[in-house]
Amino acid sequence: MESLKYVHWQDDELFIGHFVDYPDYLTQGKSLEELKENLESLYNDLTSGEISYIKKVDELKLRVTSYE
């Protein structure tokens, strides 16, 4: 089983959320449980290869050279 961090908030009667790694792709639910189900479905869509040009947040580790 894989796990991903997600961000969520409640806006009136809806719970809205997105994965930290995919902040441009939001989903919603009427409950936190429904939001989690929709996030799982969204993740399957994002990783299926059917959606082209998916934006993703990543991290680059740099080797810094000192010139002293």
PDB file of N, CA, C and O in Angstrom:
ATOM      1  N   MET A   1       0.851  -1.189   0.000  1.00  0.00           N
ATOM      2  CA  MET A   1       0.000   0.000   0.000  1.00  0.00           C
ATOM      3  C   MET A   1       0.886   1.238   0.000  1.00  0.00           C
ATOM      4  O   MET A   1       1.855   1.320   0.754  1.00  0.00           O
ATOM      5  N   GLU A   2       0.554   2.175  -0.830  1.00  0.00           N
ATOM      6  CA  GLU A   2       1.295   3.428  -0.956  1.00  0.00           C
ATOM      7  C   GLU A   2       0.559   4.519  -0.183  1.00  0.00           C
ATOM      8  O   GLU A   2      -0.659   4.449  -0.018  1.00  0.00           O
ATOM      9  N   SER A   3       1.293   5.524   0.291  1.00  0.00           N
ATOM     10  CA  SER A   3       0.626   6.648   0.951  1.00  0.00           C
ATOM     11  C   SER A   3       1.177   7.950   0.387  1.00  0.00           C
ATOM     12  O   SER A   3       2.362   8.058   0.072  1.00  0.00           O
ATOM     13  N   LEU A   4       0.300   8.927   0.268  1.00  0.00           N
ATOM     14  CA  LEU A   4       0.663  10.259  -0.224  1.00  0.00           C
ATOM     15  C   LEU A   4       0.072  11.302   0.710  1.00  0.00           C
ATOM     16  O   LEU A   4      -1.034  11.138   1.225  1.00  0.00           O
ATOM     17  N   LYS A   5       0.818  12.370   0.919  1.00  0.00           N
ATOM     18  CA  LYS A   5       0.289  13.473   1.728  1.00  0.00           C
ATOM     19  C   LYS A   5      -0.702  14.275   0.906  1.00  0.00           C
ATOM     20  O   LYS A   5      -0.528  14.476  -0.296  1.00  0.00           O
ATOM     21  N   TYR A   6      -1.751  14.730   1.587  1.00  0.00           N
ATOM     22  CA  TYR A   6      -2.729  15.575   0.920  1.00  0.00           C
ATOM     23  C   TYR A   6      -3.114  16.737   1.825  1.00  0.00           C
ATOM     24  O   TYR A   6      -2.961  16.677   3.045  1.00  0.00           O
ATOM     25  N   VAL A   7      -3.612  17.788   1.199  1.00  0.00           N
ATOM     26  CA  VAL A   7      -4.081  18.994   1.879  1.00  0.00           C
ATOM     27  C   VAL A   7      -5.586  19.017   1.725  1.00  0.00           C
ATOM     28  O   VAL A   7      -6.105  18.715   0.649  1.00  0.00           O
ATOM     29  N   HIS A   8      -6.299  19.373   2.790  1.00  0.00           N
ATOM     30  CA  HIS A   8      -7.763  19.460   2.667  1.00  0.00           C
ATOM     31  C   HIS A   8      -8.297  20.566   3.551  1.00  0.00           C
ATOM     32  O   HIS A   8      -7.659  20.975   4.521  1.00  0.00           O
ATOM     33  N   TRP A   9      -9.478  21.041   3.196  1.00  0.00           N
ATOM     34  CA  TRP A   9     -10.171  22.065   3.970  1.00  0.00           C
ATOM     35  C   TRP A   9     -11.659  21.943   3.700  1.00  0.00           C
ATOM     36  O   TRP A   9     -12.088  21.322   2.727  1.00  0.00           O
ATOM     37  N   GLN A  10     -12.431  22.549   4.583  1.00  0.00           N
ATOM     38  CA  GLN A  10     -13.883  22.538   4.412  1.00  0.00           C
ATOM     39  C   GLN A  10     -14.328  23.917   3.960  1.00  0.00           C
ATOM     40  O   GLN A  10     -13.961  24.927   4.560  1.00  0.00           O
ATOM     41  N   ASP A  11     -15.119  23.953   2.902  1.00  0.00           N
ATOM     42  CA  ASP A  11     -15.668  25.197   2.363  1.00  0.00           C
ATOM     43  C   ASP A  11     -17.182  25.034   2.337  1.00  0.00           C
ATOM     44  O   ASP A  11     -17.734  24.361   1.465  1.00  0.00           O
ATOM     45  N   ASP A  12     -17.838  25.653   3.297  1.00  0.00           N
ATOM     46  CA  ASP A  12     -19.276  25.460   3.508  1.00  0.00           C
ATOM     47  C   ASP A  12     -19.549  23.972   3.751  1.00  0.00           C
ATOM     48  O   ASP A  12     -19.096  23.424   4.756  1.00  0.00           O
ATOM     49  N   GLU A  13     -20.272  23.321   2.862  1.00  0.00           N
ATOM     50  CA  GLU A  13     -20.643  21.929   3.089  1.00  0.00           C
ATOM     51  C   GLU A  13     -19.755  20.933   2.360  1.00  0.00           C
ATOM     52  O   GLU A  13     -19.993  19.728   2.443  1.00  0.00           O
ATOM     53  N   LEU A  14     -18.743  21.404   1.652  1.00  0.00           N
ATOM     54  CA  LEU A  14     -17.864  20.515   0.893  1.00  0.00           C
ATOM     55  C   LEU A  14     -16.470  20.445   1.503  1.00  0.00           C
ATOM     56  O   LEU A  14     -15.959  21.427   2.041  1.00  0.00           O
ATOM     57  N   PHE A  15     -15.874  19.279   1.409  1.00  0.00           N
ATOM     58  CA  PHE A  15     -14.471  19.090   1.758  1.00  0.00           C
ATOM     59  C   PHE A  15     -13.699  19.090   0.439  1.00  0.00           C
ATOM     60  O   PHE A  15     -14.032  18.343  -0.481  1.00  0.00           O
ATOM     61  N   ILE A  16     -12.682  19.920   0.353  1.00  0.00           N
ATOM     62  CA  ILE A  16     -11.887  20.078  -0.862  1.00  0.00           C
ATOM     63  C   ILE A  16     -10.463  19.667  -0.543  1.00  0.00           C
ATOM     64  O   ILE A  16      -9.979  19.908   0.563  1.00  0.00           O
ATOM     65  N   GLY A  17      -9.787  19.051  -1.501  1.00  0.00           N
ATOM     66  CA  GLY A  17      -8.433  18.629  -1.233  1.00  0.00           C
ATOM     67  C   GLY A  17      -7.629  18.365  -2.487  1.00  0.00           C
ATOM     68  O   GLY A  17      -8.166  18.280  -3.592  1.00  0.00           O
ATOM     69  N   HIS A  18      -6.313  18.234  -2.286  1.00  0.00           N
ATOM     70  CA  HIS A  18      -5.390  17.884  -3.361  1.00  0.00           C
ATOM     71  C   HIS A  18      -4.173  17.217  -2.752  1.00  0.00           C
ATOM     72  O   HIS A  18      -3.902  17.375  -1.562  1.00  0.00           O
ATOM     73  N   PHE A  19      -3.442  16.476  -3.559  1.00  0.00           N
ATOM     74  CA  PHE A  19      -2.198  15.874  -3.107  1.00  0.00           C
ATOM     75  C   PHE A  19      -1.109  16.926  -3.081  1.00  0.00           C
ATOM     76  O   PHE A  19      -1.082  17.811  -3.936  1.00  0.00           O
ATOM     77  N   VAL A  20      -0.212  16.844  -2.113  1.00  0.00           N
ATOM     78  CA  VAL A  20       0.904  17.783  -2.011  1.00  0.00           C
ATOM     79  C   VAL A  20       1.733  17.748  -3.300  1.00  0.00           C
ATOM     80  O   VAL A  20       2.179  18.789  -3.781  1.00  0.00           O
ATOM     81  N   ASP A  21       1.937  16.559  -3.852  1.00  0.00           N
ATOM     82  CA  ASP A  21       2.737  16.420  -5.071  1.00  0.00           C
ATOM     83  C   ASP A  21       2.011  16.892  -6.331  1.00  0.00           C
ATOM     84  O   ASP A  21       2.647  17.120  -7.360  1.00  0.00           O
ATOM     85  N   TYR A  22       0.705  17.038  -6.260  1.00  0.00           N
ATOM     86  CA  TYR A  22      -0.097  17.437  -7.425  1.00  0.00           C
ATOM     87  C   TYR A  22      -1.046  18.575  -7.037  1.00  0.00           C
ATOM     88  O   TYR A  22      -2.260  18.372  -7.024  1.00  0.00           O
ATOM     89  N   PRO A  23      -0.530  19.753  -6.724  1.00  0.00           N
ATOM     90  CA  PRO A  23      -1.387  20.821  -6.193  1.00  0.00           C
ATOM     91  C   PRO A  23      -2.369  21.414  -7.199  1.00  0.00           C
ATOM     92  O   PRO A  23      -3.307  22.104  -6.799  1.00  0.00           O
ATOM     93  N   ASP A  24      -2.179  21.166  -8.483  1.00  0.00           N
ATOM     94  CA  ASP A  24      -3.082  21.735  -9.490  1.00  0.00           C
ATOM     95  C   ASP A  24      -4.345  20.912  -9.710  1.00  0.00           C
ATOM     96  O   ASP A  24      -5.229  21.321 -10.462  1.00  0.00           O
ATOM     97  N   TYR A  25      -4.435  19.754  -9.059  1.00  0.00           N
ATOM     98  CA  TYR A  25      -5.547  18.835  -9.321  1.00  0.00           C
ATOM     99  C   TYR A  25      -6.378  18.663  -8.050  1.00  0.00           C
ATOM    100  O   TYR A  25      -6.025  17.888  -7.161  1.00  0.00           O
ATOM    101  N   LEU A  26      -7.488  19.401  -7.983  1.00  0.00           N
ATOM    102  CA  LEU A  26      -8.365  19.402  -6.814  1.00  0.00           C
ATOM    103  C   LEU A  26      -9.502  18.412  -6.998  1.00  0.00           C
ATOM    104  O   LEU A  26      -9.898  18.094  -8.120  1.00  0.00           O
ATOM    105  N   THR A  27     -10.016  17.934  -5.878  1.00  0.00           N
ATOM    106  CA  THR A  27     -11.241  17.149  -5.881  1.00  0.00           C
ATOM    107  C   THR A  27     -12.032  17.513  -4.630  1.00  0.00           C
ATOM    108  O   THR A  27     -11.534  18.241  -3.772  1.00  0.00           O
ATOM    109  N   GLN A  28     -13.242  17.019  -4.523  1.00  0.00           N
ATOM    110  CA  GLN A  28     -14.098  17.392  -3.398  1.00  0.00           C
ATOM    111  C   GLN A  28     -14.990  16.234  -2.992  1.00  0.00           C
ATOM    112  O   GLN A  28     -15.118  15.239  -3.704  1.00  0.00           O
ATOM    113  N   GLY A  29     -15.600  16.392  -1.832  1.00  0.00           N
ATOM    114  CA  GLY A  29     -16.553  15.407  -1.336  1.00  0.00           C
ATOM    115  C   GLY A  29     -17.485  16.046  -0.333  1.00  0.00           C
ATOM    116  O   GLY A  29     -17.176  17.099   0.226  1.00  0.00           O
ATOM    117  N   LYS A  30     -18.629  15.414  -0.100  1.00  0.00           N
ATOM    118  CA  LYS A  30     -19.591  15.926   0.877  1.00  0.00           C
ATOM    119  C   LYS A  30     -19.186  15.589   2.302  1.00  0.00           C
ATOM    120  O   LYS A  30     -19.716  16.161   3.254  1.00  0.00           O
ATOM    121  N   SER A  31     -18.238  14.654   2.452  1.00  0.00           N
ATOM    122  CA  SER A  31     -17.696  14.285   3.758  1.00  0.00           C
ATOM    123  C   SER A  31     -16.198  14.058   3.582  1.00  0.00           C
ATOM    124  O   SER A  31     -15.708  13.944   2.458  1.00  0.00           O
ATOM    125  N   LEU A  32     -15.484  13.993   4.681  1.00  0.00           N
ATOM    126  CA  LEU A  32     -14.049  13.729   4.613  1.00  0.00           C
ATOM    127  C   LEU A  32     -13.807  12.341   4.022  1.00  0.00           C
ATOM    128  O   LEU A  32     -12.857  12.148   3.262  1.00  0.00           O
ATOM    129  N   GLU A  33     -14.642  11.391   4.361  1.00  0.00           N
ATOM    130  CA  GLU A  33     -14.499  10.035   3.813  1.00  0.00           C
ATOM    131  C   GLU A  33     -14.703  10.027   2.293  1.00  0.00           C
ATOM    132  O   GLU A  33     -13.959   9.368   1.567  1.00  0.00           O
ATOM    133  N   GLU A  34     -15.712  10.759   1.822  1.00  0.00           N
ATOM    134  CA  GLU A  34     -15.946  10.838   0.380  1.00  0.00           C
ATOM    135  C   GLU A  34     -14.789  11.541  -0.310  1.00  0.00           C
ATOM    136  O   GLU A  34     -14.390  11.150  -1.407  1.00  0.00           O
ATOM    137  N   LEU A  35     -14.247  12.576   0.322  1.00  0.00           N
ATOM    138  CA  LEU A  35     -13.077  13.259  -0.244  1.00  0.00           C
ATOM    139  C   LEU A  35     -11.924  12.280  -0.407  1.00  0.00           C
ATOM    140  O   LEU A  35     -11.265  12.273  -1.447  1.00  0.00           O
ATOM    141  N   LYS A  36     -11.668  11.453   0.602  1.00  0.00           N
ATOM    142  CA  LYS A  36     -10.583  10.476   0.524  1.00  0.00           C
ATOM    143  C   LYS A  36     -10.811   9.489  -0.613  1.00  0.00           C
ATOM    144  O   LYS A  36      -9.869   9.127  -1.318  1.00  0.00           O
ATOM    145  N   GLU A  37     -12.044   9.056  -0.796  1.00  0.00           N
ATOM    146  CA  GLU A  37     -12.364   8.155  -1.912  1.00  0.00           C
ATOM    147  C   GLU A  37     -12.107   8.844  -3.248  1.00  0.00           C
ATOM    148  O   GLU A  37     -11.569   8.238  -4.174  1.00  0.00           O
ATOM    149  N   ASN A  38     -12.495  10.121  -3.339  1.00  0.00           N
ATOM    150  CA  ASN A  38     -12.289  10.866  -4.573  1.00  0.00           C
ATOM    151  C   ASN A  38     -10.811  11.149  -4.818  1.00  0.00           C
ATOM    152  O   ASN A  38     -10.366  11.181  -5.965  1.00  0.00           O
ATOM    153  N   LEU A  39     -10.050  11.356  -3.746  1.00  0.00           N
ATOM    154  CA  LEU A  39      -8.603  11.527  -3.897  1.00  0.00           C
ATOM    155  C   LEU A  39      -7.962  10.250  -4.448  1.00  0.00           C
ATOM    156  O   LEU A  39      -7.072  10.311  -5.296  1.00  0.00           O
ATOM    157  N   GLU A  40      -8.415   9.108  -3.966  1.00  0.00           N
ATOM    158  CA  GLU A  40      -7.887   7.838  -4.460  1.00  0.00           C
ATOM    159  C   GLU A  40      -8.203   7.681  -5.948  1.00  0.00           C
ATOM    160  O   GLU A  40      -7.348   7.253  -6.723  1.00  0.00           O
ATOM    161  N   SER A  41      -9.409   8.021  -6.342  1.00  0.00           N
ATOM    162  CA  SER A  41      -9.795   7.966  -7.751  1.00  0.00           C
ATOM    163  C   SER A  41      -8.957   8.944  -8.579  1.00  0.00           C
ATOM    164  O   SER A  41      -8.510   8.613  -9.677  1.00  0.00           O
ATOM    165  N   LEU A  42      -8.751  10.137  -8.049  1.00  0.00           N
ATOM    166  CA  LEU A  42      -7.927  11.136  -8.727  1.00  0.00           C
ATOM    167  C   LEU A  42      -6.508  10.626  -8.917  1.00  0.00           C
ATOM    168  O   LEU A  42      -5.928  10.793  -9.990  1.00  0.00           O
ATOM    169  N   TYR A  43      -5.945  10.012  -7.894  1.00  0.00           N
ATOM    170  CA  TYR A  43      -4.588   9.473  -7.995  1.00  0.00           C
ATOM    171  C   TYR A  43      -4.511   8.410  -9.087  1.00  0.00           C
ATOM    172  O   TYR A  43      -3.551   8.377  -9.858  1.00  0.00           O
ATOM    173  N   ASN A  44      -5.506   7.553  -9.153  1.00  0.00           N
ATOM    174  CA  ASN A  44      -5.534   6.536 -10.207  1.00  0.00           C
ATOM    175  C   ASN A  44      -5.574   7.182 -11.588  1.00  0.00           C
ATOM    176  O   ASN A  44      -4.915   6.710 -12.515  1.00  0.00           O
ATOM    177  N   ASP A  45      -6.338   8.255 -11.728  1.00  0.00           N
ATOM    178  CA  ASP A  45      -6.381   8.981 -13.005  1.00  0.00           C
ATOM    179  C   ASP A  45      -5.027   9.616 -13.320  1.00  0.00           C
ATOM    180  O   ASP A  45      -4.561   9.565 -14.458  1.00  0.00           O
ATOM    181  N   LEU A  46      -4.402  10.209 -12.311  1.00  0.00           N
ATOM    182  CA  LEU A  46      -3.118  10.896 -12.521  1.00  0.00           C
ATOM    183  C   LEU A  46      -1.996   9.936 -12.891  1.00  0.00           C
ATOM    184  O   LEU A  46      -1.085  10.309 -13.630  1.00  0.00           O
ATOM    185  N   THR A  47      -2.047   8.732 -12.401  1.00  0.00           N
ATOM    186  CA  THR A  47      -0.956   7.781 -12.631  1.00  0.00           C
ATOM    187  C   THR A  47      -1.258   6.770 -13.733  1.00  0.00           C
ATOM    188  O   THR A  47      -0.424   5.913 -14.026  1.00  0.00           O
ATOM    189  N   SER A  48      -2.425   6.857 -14.342  1.00  0.00           N
ATOM    190  CA  SER A  48      -2.816   5.882 -15.369  1.00  0.00           C
ATOM    191  C   SER A  48      -2.156   6.143 -16.715  1.00  0.00           C
ATOM    192  O   SER A  48      -2.085   5.243 -17.553  1.00  0.00           O
ATOM    193  N   GLY A  49      -1.677   7.351 -16.930  1.00  0.00           N
ATOM    194  CA  GLY A  49      -1.102   7.702 -18.223  1.00  0.00           C
ATOM    195  C   GLY A  49      -2.126   8.229 -19.211  1.00  0.00           C
ATOM    196  O   GLY A  49      -1.767   8.614 -20.324  1.00  0.00           O
ATOM    197  N   GLU A  50      -3.398   8.254 -18.825  1.00  0.00           N
ATOM    198  CA  GLU A  50      -4.443   8.735 -19.721  1.00  0.00           C
ATOM    199  C   GLU A  50      -4.514  10.262 -19.781  1.00  0.00           C
ATOM    200  O   GLU A  50      -5.021  10.823 -20.753  1.00  0.00           O
ATOM    201  N   ILE A  51      -4.010  10.928 -18.754  1.00  0.00           N
ATOM    202  CA  ILE A  51      -3.997  12.387 -18.729  1.00  0.00           C
ATOM    203  C   ILE A  51      -2.591  12.832 -19.131  1.00  0.00           C
ATOM    204  O   ILE A  51      -1.604  12.426 -18.516  1.00  0.00           O
ATOM    205  N   SER A  52      -2.508  13.661 -20.158  1.00  0.00           N
ATOM    206  CA  SER A  52      -1.184  14.119 -20.592  1.00  0.00           C
ATOM    207  C   SER A  52      -0.834  15.450 -19.919  1.00  0.00           C
ATOM    208  O   SER A  52      -1.710  16.192 -19.474  1.00  0.00           O
ATOM    209  N   TYR A  53       0.449  15.724 -19.861  1.00  0.00           N
ATOM    210  CA  TYR A  53       0.980  16.981 -19.335  1.00  0.00           C
ATOM    211  C   TYR A  53       0.608  17.223 -17.879  1.00  0.00           C
ATOM    212  O   TYR A  53       0.147  18.309 -17.527  1.00  0.00           O
ATOM    213  N   ILE A  54       0.801  16.239 -17.049  1.00  0.00           N
ATOM    214  CA  ILE A  54       0.500  16.378 -15.627  1.00  0.00           C
ATOM    215  C   ILE A  54       1.617  17.148 -14.944  1.00  0.00           C
ATOM    216  O   ILE A  54       2.790  16.798 -15.071  1.00  0.00           O
ATOM    217  N   LYS A  55       1.248  18.192 -14.224  1.00  0.00           N
ATOM    218  CA  LYS A  55       2.213  18.971 -13.446  1.00  0.00           C
ATOM    219  C   LYS A  55       2.415  18.294 -12.101  1.00  0.00           C
ATOM    220  O   LYS A  55       1.456  17.831 -11.483  1.00  0.00           O
ATOM    221  N   LYS A  56       3.659  18.236 -11.647  1.00  0.00           N
ATOM    222  CA  LYS A  56       3.965  17.601 -10.377  1.00  0.00           C
ATOM    223  C   LYS A  56       5.031  18.405  -9.657  1.00  0.00           C
ATOM    224  O   LYS A  56       5.938  18.943 -10.291  1.00  0.00           O
ATOM    225  N   VAL A  57       4.929  18.490  -8.343  1.00  0.00           N
ATOM    226  CA  VAL A  57       5.950  19.125  -7.521  1.00  0.00           C
ATOM    227  C   VAL A  57       7.003  18.076  -7.211  1.00  0.00           C
ATOM    228  O   VAL A  57       6.669  16.938  -6.881  1.00  0.00           O
ATOM    229  N   ASP A  58       8.267  18.447  -7.313  1.00  0.00           N
ATOM    230  CA  ASP A  58       9.356  17.528  -7.019  1.00  0.00           C
ATOM    231  C   ASP A  58      10.444  18.301  -6.286  1.00  0.00           C
ATOM    232  O   ASP A  58      10.294  19.496  -6.030  1.00  0.00           O
ATOM    233  N   GLU A  59      11.508  17.643  -5.958  1.00  0.00           N
ATOM    234  CA  GLU A  59      12.601  18.272  -5.211  1.00  0.00           C
ATOM    235  C   GLU A  59      13.920  17.955  -5.900  1.00  0.00           C
ATOM    236  O   GLU A  59      14.146  16.824  -6.332  1.00  0.00           O
ATOM    237  N   LEU A  60      14.785  18.947  -6.000  1.00  0.00           N
ATOM    238  CA  LEU A  60      16.095  18.785  -6.598  1.00  0.00           C
ATOM    239  C   LEU A  60      17.141  19.045  -5.528  1.00  0.00           C
ATOM    240  O   LEU A  60      17.140  20.109  -4.908  1.00  0.00           O
ATOM    241  N   LYS A  61      18.024  18.096  -5.304  1.00  0.00           N
ATOM    242  CA  LYS A  61      19.105  18.271  -4.340  1.00  0.00           C
ATOM    243  C   LYS A  61      20.317  18.793  -5.091  1.00  0.00           C
ATOM    244  O   LYS A  61      20.758  18.195  -6.073  1.00  0.00           O
ATOM    245  N   LEU A  62      20.851  19.910  -4.624  1.00  0.00           N
ATOM    246  CA  LEU A  62      21.961  20.571  -5.297  1.00  0.00           C
ATOM    247  C   LEU A  62      23.263  20.363  -4.530  1.00  0.00           C
ATOM    248  O   LEU A  62      23.290  20.368  -3.300  1.00  0.00           O
ATOM    249  N   ARG A  63      24.311  20.186  -5.270  1.00  0.00           N
ATOM    250  CA  ARG A  63      25.655  20.188  -4.665  1.00  0.00           C
ATOM    251  C   ARG A  63      26.208  21.582  -4.843  1.00  0.00           C
ATOM    252  O   ARG A  63      26.460  22.015  -5.968  1.00  0.00           O
ATOM    253  N   VAL A  64      26.398  22.281  -3.757  1.00  0.00           N
ATOM    254  CA  VAL A  64      26.879  23.662  -3.807  1.00  0.00           C
ATOM    255  C   VAL A  64      28.393  23.655  -3.698  1.00  0.00           C
ATOM    256  O   VAL A  64      28.967  23.042  -2.798  1.00  0.00           O
ATOM    257  N   THR A  65      29.030  24.352  -4.638  1.00  0.00           N
ATOM    258  CA  THR A  65      30.487  24.455  -4.642  1.00  0.00           C
ATOM    259  C   THR A  65      30.881  25.782  -4.022  1.00  0.00           C
ATOM    260  O   THR A  65      30.369  26.834  -4.404  1.00  0.00           O
ATOM    261  N   SER A  66      31.788  25.727  -3.068  1.00  0.00           N
ATOM    262  CA  SER A  66      32.256  26.935  -2.412  1.00  0.00           C
ATOM    263  C   SER A  66      33.509  27.439  -3.121  1.00  0.00           C
ATOM    264  O   SER A  66      34.415  26.661  -3.420  1.00  0.00           O
ATOM    265  N   TYR A  67      33.558  28.749  -3.391  1.00  0.00           N
ATOM    266  CA  TYR A  67      34.716  29.364  -4.064  1.00  0.00           C
ATOM    267  C   TYR A  67      35.471  30.247  -3.097  1.00  0.00           C
ATOM    268  O   TYR A  67      35.503  31.465  -3.269  1.00  0.00           O
ATOM    269  N   GLU A  68      36.071  29.663  -2.096  1.00  0.00           N
ATOM    270  CA  GLU A  68      36.827  30.450  -1.108  1.00  0.00           C
ATOM    271  C   GLU A  68      38.301  30.333  -1.365  1.00  0.00           C
ATOM    272  O   GLU A  68      39.103  30.924  -0.641  1.00  0.00           O
TER     273      GLU A  68
END
